[in-house]
Amino acid sequence: MPRVGAHPWGEPALEVKLVKVSYRIPTPEQVARNGYYVAEELLARTGKEEVVHTERCASAVIGQLPDDIRAAQGLPPLPEGAYKPWIKRRKAGWERAHGRR
């Protein structure tokens, strides 16, 4: 079951977790024999949760909102150097792949 971290408005989240939620579903033969099933009940009865990845927001690339979006939402600006943008460098990769400099 996905969760949203509970923290005060305007306060940055400390970390974000990617949680895999799964449960065993009956085979088509079992459904034909026993009738339909309710997914929510199966999830409650046989569900599993596994943390697949955890990312710390303070050190993650794009882990914080940039100052222009923060200003539009009425939030204070970040300290200098706190925002880490995602720099994609696609042009250099394209030039390497196509033998251009």
LODO-365253 format. One record per residue: residue number from 1; residue in one letter; x, y, z of N, C-alpha, C in turn. Coordinates in steps of 0.001 Angstrom, whole numbers, plus 500000, padded with zeros to 6 digits. Example, Ala and Ser with C-alpha at 12.3 -4.5 7.8 and 13.67 -1.06 7.14 Angstrom:
<sites>
SITE  num  residuo     n.x     n.y     n.z    ca.x    ca.y    ca.z     c.x     c.y     c.z
SITE    1        A  513190  494310  507800  512300  495500  507800  513200  496700  507800
SITE    2        S  512850  497750  507080  513670  498940  507140  512900  500030  507870
</sites>
This chain:
<sites>
SITE  num  residuo     n.x     n.y     n.z    ca.x    ca.y    ca.z     c.x     c.y     c.z
SITE    1        M  500829  498830  500000  500000  500000  500000  500880  501242  500000
SITE    2        P  500747  502070  498982  501607  503248  498921  501340  504193  500081
SITE    3        R  502402  504805  500545  502284  505733  501662  502874  507075  501256
SITE    4        V  502317  508103  501795  502869  509437  501610  503417  509858  502956
SITE    5        G  504666  510317  502963  505285  510716  504217  504537  511852  504875
SITE    6        A  504372  511763  506164  503669  512810  506901  504706  513764  507478
SITE    7        H  504787  514945  506894  505660  515972  507431  504973  517318  507225
SITE    8        P  505309  518320  508038  504621  519609  507961  504773  520264  506592
SITE    9        W  503768  521041  506198  503783  521740  504921  505004  522645  504844
SITE   10        G  505711  522571  503724  506885  523409  503521  508166  522793  504028
SITE   11        E  508068  521729  504790  509260  521034  505274  509620  519943  504273
SITE   12        P  510885  519847  503883  511255  518818  502913  511213  517423  503527
SITE   13        A  510865  516457  502695  510915  515067  503139  512378  514687  503338
SITE   14        L  512645  513829  504293  514013  513383  504526  514412  512286  503553
SITE   15        E  513470  511397  503253  513763  510316  502323  512478  509841  501654
SITE   16        V  512654  509176  500528  511541  508602  499784  511864  507128  499572
SITE   17        K  510878  506285  499822  511076  504843  499652  510192  504337  498524
SITE   18        L  510770  503511  497667  510023  502822  496629  509697  501443  497192
SITE   19        V  508399  501182  497388  507954  499947  498032  507207  499088  497019
SITE   20        K  507675  497859  496857  506999  496902  495974  505935  496182  496792
SITE   21        V  504696  496247  496322  503579  495585  496987  503109  494463  496070
SITE   22        S  503001  493258  496619  502560  492128  495795  501718  491172  496623
SITE   23        Y  500936  490378  495912  500177  489311  496549  499932  488233  495514
SITE   24        R  499701  487034  495983  499493  485899  495096  498042  485888  494619
SITE   25        I  497864  485803  493305  496507  485718  492766  496219  484274  492376
SITE   26        P  494967  483877  492437  494633  482498  492081  494805  482252  490580
SITE   27        T  495056  481008  490230  495175  480635  488821  493799  480699  488166
SITE   28        P  493747  480749  486842  492446  480726  486166  491622  479488  486536
SITE   29        E  492293  478354  486719  491579  477131  487103  490950  477270  488490
SITE   30        Q  491677  477885  489429  491130  478094  490773  489936  479044  490729
SITE   31        V  490015  480071  489907  488893  481011  489790  487693  480310  489168
SITE   32        A  487927  479480  488145  486821  478748  487513  486164  477799  488507
SITE   33        R  486971  477188  489367  486457  476224  490340  485792  476913  491541
SITE   34        N  486414  477986  492053  485957  478599  493307  485183  479899  493119
SITE   35        G  485159  480434  491930  484479  481705  491711  485436  482878  491856
SITE   36        Y  484869  484064  491757  485675  485281  491763  486379  485483  493102
SITE   37        Y  487342  486386  493086  488029  486765  494317  488018  488285  494419
SITE   38        V  488171  488780  495638  488230  490223  495888  489698  490573  496126
SITE   39        A  490245  491383  495235  491671  491699  495287  492080  492326  496621
SITE   40        E  491250  493194  497166  491583  493849  498430  491714  492841  499565
SITE   41        E  490830  491824  499565  490902  490796  500607  492168  489954  500450
SITE   42        L  492507  489602  499212  493740  488846  498981  494959  489650  499403
SITE   43        L  494965  490927  499095  496078  491781  499493  496203  491827  501009
SITE   44        A  495088  491981  501703  495121  492034  503167  495582  490703  503758
SITE   45        R  495190  489614  503122  495495  488288  503661  496897  487800  503274
SITE   46        T  497310  488003  502036  498562  487403  501567  499570  488423  501054
SITE   47        G  499298  489706  501228  500171  490731  500662  501536  490798  501317
SITE   48        K  502514  491217  500518  503879  491429  500995  504324  492814  500553
SITE   49        E  505157  493438  501364  505765  494712  501009  507270  494562  501112
SITE   50        E  507975  495101  500124  509429  495035  500110  509959  496400  499684
SITE   51        V  510835  496985  500495  511448  498260  500138  512504  497968  499073
SITE   52        V  512271  498492  497867  513155  498224  496740  514296  499240  496688
SITE   53        H  513990  500490  497023  515008  501538  496946  514651  502653  497919
SITE   54        T  515664  503235  498543  515481  504387  499420  516398  505499  498935
SITE   55        E  515856  506681  498799  516632  507832  498330  516548  508934  499374
SITE   56        R  517693  509449  499787  517725  510574  500719  517554  511858  499915
SITE   57        C  516534  512626  500235  516172  513803  499440  517245  514888  499460
SITE   58        A  517922  515064  500574  518905  516141  500680  520084  515934  499741
SITE   59        S  520414  514689  499421  521578  514424  498578  521215  513930  497186
SITE   60        A  519935  513778  496887  519511  513216  495604  519479  514278  494510
SITE   61        V  519769  513842  493289  519600  514719  492138  518100  514979  491987
SITE   62        I  517719  516229  491868  516329  516691  491839  515577  516210  493088
SITE   63        G  516260  516140  494219  515635  515709  495465  514881  516822  496175
SITE   64        Q  515079  518044  495725  514391  519202  496287  513783  520000  495136
SITE   65        L  512792  520801  495441  512203  521673  494424  513156  522825  494124
SITE   66        P  513267  523236  492853  514086  524410  492546  513420  525675  493100
SITE   67        D  514215  526718  493243  513722  527941  493892  512544  528590  493173
SITE   68        D  512474  528517  491831  511343  529153  491144  510027  528450  491480
SITE   69        I  510037  527142  491590  508818  526411  491970  508515  526634  493447
SITE   70        R  509559  526684  494276  509356  526953  495706  508698  528322  495899
SITE   71        A  509162  529321  495146  508593  530671  495264  507130  530675  494838
SITE   72        A  506800  529956  493771  505409  529901  493303  504497  529241  494328
SITE   73        Q  505039  528360  495156  504258  527680  496183  504326  528387  497536
SITE   74        G  505015  529519  497600  505110  530270  498845  506107  529685  499831
SITE   75        L  507065  528921  499334  508081  528310  500198  509360  529138  500160
SITE   76        P  510146  529100  501228  511401  529858  501241  512421  529235  500282
SITE   77        P  513372  530034  499794  514393  529483  498897  515320  528514  499635
SITE   78        L  515943  527643  498857  516904  526692  499417  518212  527401  499743
SITE   79        P  518984  526853  500667  520330  527399  500887  521173  527245  499613
SITE   80        E  522162  528087  499466  523032  528055  498284  523664  526666  498117
SITE   81        G  523541  526103  496914  524145  524804  496608  523335  523595  497033
SITE   82        A  522155  523795  497613  521358  522654  498089  520636  521938  496952
SITE   83        Y  520275  522674  495892  519571  522055  494765  520580  521401  493832
SITE   84        K  520335  520141  493505  521212  519398  492605  520437  519064  491333
SITE   85        P  520653  519827  490254  519902  519576  489019  520392  518316  488315
SITE   86        W  519564  517815  487423  519927  516662  486606  520528  517198  485314
SITE   87        I  521830  517089  485185  522528  517571  483999  522702  516381  483066
SITE   88        K  522096  516463  481886  521990  515282  481025  523107  515125  480006
SITE   89        R  523820  516077  479631  524946  515976  478687  524644  515086  477479
SITE   90        R  523509  515279  476869  523128  514457  475720  523935  514799  474471
SITE   91        K  524267  516072  474302  524999  516476  473105  526360  515794  473045
SITE   92        A  527085  515738  474138  528399  515094  474153  528275  513610  473821
SITE   93        G  527272  512947  474340  527054  511533  474032  526713  511316  472571
SITE   94        W  525904  512209  472009  525548  512103  470593  526792  512290  469728
SITE   95        E  527626  513263  470091  528852  513498  469326  529805  512308  469414
SITE   96        R  529920  511689  470576  530763  510487  470713  530231  509355  469851
SITE   97        A  528931  509155  469872  528323  508057  469123  528446  508248  467621
SITE   98        H  528479  509492  467168  528518  509767  465735  529895  510225  465256
SITE   99        G  530903  510096  466098  532272  510411  465697  532538  511874  465439
SITE  100        R  531794  512739  466080  532010  514183  465909  532619  514751  467176
SITE  101        R  533323  515829  467012  533928  516475  468177  533504  517904  468273
</sites>
